[in-house]
Amino acid sequence: MPKIDLSAVPVRKGSGYPPPFDQPCAERTRQRLGDAGGLQDFGVNLMTLPPGGWSSQRHWHSHEDELVYVLEGELTLVEDGGETLLKAGDSAAFAKNSGDGHHMINRSSVTARYLEVGSRNPDDVITCSDIDMMSPSSDGRFLHKDGCRIRGRGEGTLPLLPLWEKVSPKATDEGCSRESQRLTPLEHPSSVSGAARRSTFSHKGRRIGASPKILLQRRHLQAPRP
């Protein structure tokens, strides 16, 4: 039956972020309506955000478009260019690979409800704008931007790397030393303006989140982590 019984959809509280990055979103709730309806090409989530809560860490997607529609209350949208107040009936769209991180904060005194809609792409990489964290959607791991896993969720003893990097057999949780073939920017980020000023990654020979202004080269790298 196409009609979704909202009371039967599980309510998931908080986020999957590793601590301490999970704290601002600890009271957020999500009901996965797209999953409940068996949708495969895109997801739809019904979200609630109490006063003081964050929708997420500020982030952008390499391969997924996203849209939010506010049902109740009001939210402050935060992007690189500043803040925008969203009230009931307002919507905001975030194009893939923009490099402009976004999130919403409830600075009001009442709980807000909104719909979150996004495409599903296994090649997507989520990059956080304000903290050292990224996550490939292929497996949902949370990593530092140099590829080392973020400790604190009991994933094991070896650093977990994006699928496009090769782990040295000597890699350890203590040092996170590895040899990798990594695509790196030739141009320093400070010399690039606007949306081009962002981290750059490569997957299977394709650039992810890269501006045409940034040229890339392969280099053999030993990357110790303090």
Solvent accessible surface area in square Angstrom, and as a share of the most:
residue,aa,sasa,rsa
1,M,206,0.92
2,P,136,0.86
3,K,160,0.68
4,I,65,0.33
5,D,88,0.46
6,L,74,0.37
7,S,106,0.68
8,A,76,0.59
9,V,11,0.06
10,P,84,0.53
11,V,96,0.55
12,R,130,0.47
13,K,130,0.55
14,G,15,0.15
15,S,31,0.20
16,G,38,0.37
17,Y,26,0.10
18,P,0,0.00
19,P,64,0.40
20,P,93,0.58
21,F,44,0.18
22,D,30,0.16
23,Q,118,0.52
24,P,40,0.25
25,C,1,0.00
26,A,38,0.29
27,E,94,0.42
28,R,13,0.05
29,T,29,0.17
30,R,41,0.15
31,Q,24,0.11
32,R,88,0.32
33,L,31,0.15
34,G,1,0.01
35,D,72,0.37
36,A,55,0.43
37,G,42,0.40
38,G,54,0.51
39,L,73,0.36
40,Q,151,0.67
41,D,116,0.60
42,F,89,0.37
43,G,13,0.13
44,V,25,0.14
45,N,20,0.10
46,L,12,0.06
47,M,0,0.00
48,T,34,0.20
49,L,0,0.00
50,P,32,0.20
51,P,65,0.41
52,G,56,0.54
53,G,8,0.07
54,W,75,0.26
55,S,7,0.05
56,S,12,0.08
57,Q,12,0.05
58,R,28,0.10
59,H,17,0.08
60,W,9,0.03
61,H,24,0.11
62,S,6,0.04
63,H,43,0.19
64,E,26,0.12
65,D,72,0.37
66,E,21,0.10
67,L,72,0.36
68,V,4,0.02
69,Y,85,0.32
70,V,0,0.00
71,L,62,0.31
72,E,84,0.38
73,G,25,0.24
74,E,57,0.26
75,L,1,0.01
76,T,14,0.08
77,L,9,0.05
78,V,26,0.15
79,E,53,0.24
80,D,89,0.46
81,G,83,0.79
82,G,37,0.36
83,E,101,0.45
84,T,69,0.40
85,L,89,0.44
86,L,10,0.05
87,K,106,0.45
88,A,59,0.46
89,G,46,0.44
90,D,55,0.28
91,S,62,0.40
92,A,15,0.12
93,A,79,0.61
94,F,22,0.09
95,A,68,0.53
96,K,107,0.45
97,N,57,0.29
98,S,39,0.25
99,G,9,0.09
100,D,46,0.24
101,G,0,0.00
102,H,10,0.05
103,H,10,0.04
104,M,6,0.03
105,I,20,0.10
106,N,0,0.00
107,R,138,0.50
108,S,27,0.17
109,S,101,0.65
110,V,86,0.49
111,T,66,0.38
112,A,0,0.00
113,R,71,0.26
114,Y,0,0.00
115,L,47,0.23
116,E,26,0.12
117,V,43,0.24
118,G,20,0.19
119,S,41,0.26
120,R,100,0.37
121,N,47,0.24
122,P,98,0.62
123,D,44,0.23
124,D,1,0.00
125,V,2,0.01
126,I,50,0.25
127,T,4,0.03
128,C,4,0.02
129,S,41,0.26
130,D,92,0.48
131,I,39,0.20
132,D,62,0.32
133,M,1,0.00
134,M,1,0.01
135,S,7,0.05
136,P,3,0.02
137,S,46,0.30
138,S,55,0.35
139,D,67,0.35
140,G,39,0.38
141,R,47,0.17
142,F,43,0.18
143,L,0,0.00
144,H,33,0.15
145,K,58,0.24
146,D,38,0.20
147,G,2,0.02
148,C,3,0.02
149,R,20,0.07
150,I,9,0.05
151,R,115,0.42
152,G,54,0.52
153,R,120,0.44
154,G,74,0.71
155,E,67,0.30
156,G,42,0.40
157,T,104,0.61
158,L,96,0.48
159,P,7,0.04
160,L,50,0.25
161,L,9,0.04
162,P,5,0.03
163,L,111,0.55
164,W,51,0.18
165,E,18,0.08
166,K,132,0.56
167,V,67,0.39
168,S,15,0.10
169,P,140,0.88
170,K,175,0.74
171,A,3,0.03
172,T,68,0.39
173,D,38,0.20
174,E,136,0.61
175,G,23,0.22
176,C,6,0.03
177,S,33,0.21
178,R,0,0.00
179,E,82,0.37
180,S,1,0.01
181,Q,60,0.27
182,R,44,0.16
183,L,28,0.14
184,T,15,0.08
185,P,59,0.37
186,L,99,0.49
187,E,63,0.28
188,H,123,0.55
189,P,56,0.35
190,S,81,0.52
191,S,73,0.47
192,V,4,0.03
193,S,67,0.43
194,G,61,0.59
195,A,60,0.47
196,A,7,0.05
197,R,133,0.49
198,R,34,0.13
199,S,37,0.24
200,T,15,0.09
201,F,20,0.08
202,S,7,0.04
203,H,15,0.07
204,K,155,0.66
205,G,60,0.57
206,R,107,0.39
207,R,111,0.41
208,I,3,0.01
209,G,2,0.02
210,A,12,0.09
211,S,9,0.06
212,P,116,0.73
213,K,129,0.55
214,I,5,0.02
215,L,114,0.57
216,L,39,0.19
217,Q,82,0.36
218,R,135,0.49
219,R,114,0.42
220,H,128,0.57
221,L,32,0.16
222,Q,99,0.44
223,A,15,0.12
224,P,97,0.61
225,R,64,0.23
226,P,159,1.00
